[in-house]
Amino acid sequence: MNIKITGKIIKIFLLGTFAMFILILIVDWDEFKKGYNEGISAHKTMNVTK
């Protein structure tokens, strides 16, 4: 089985991956927003020293 990987195939793969990411983000928006806000609030309470 000999498959040539062309630029067209790579573009279709990347577009599909991006589309799935956007779809999952839209469907799980409430969960994403909740996790994002928890991460931001946890970061603000951390004592970070340089």
Stockholm file with secondary structure:
# STOCKHOLM 1.0

chainA/1-50         MNIKITGKIIKIFLLGTFAMFILILIVDWDEFKKGYNEGISAHKTMNVTK
#=GR chainA/1-50 SS CCCCCCHHHHHHHHHHHHHHHHHHHHHTHHHHHHHHHHHHHHHHHSCCCC
#=GC SS_cons        CCCCCCHHHHHHHHHHHHHHHHHHHHHTHHHHHHHHHHHHHHHHHSCCCC
//
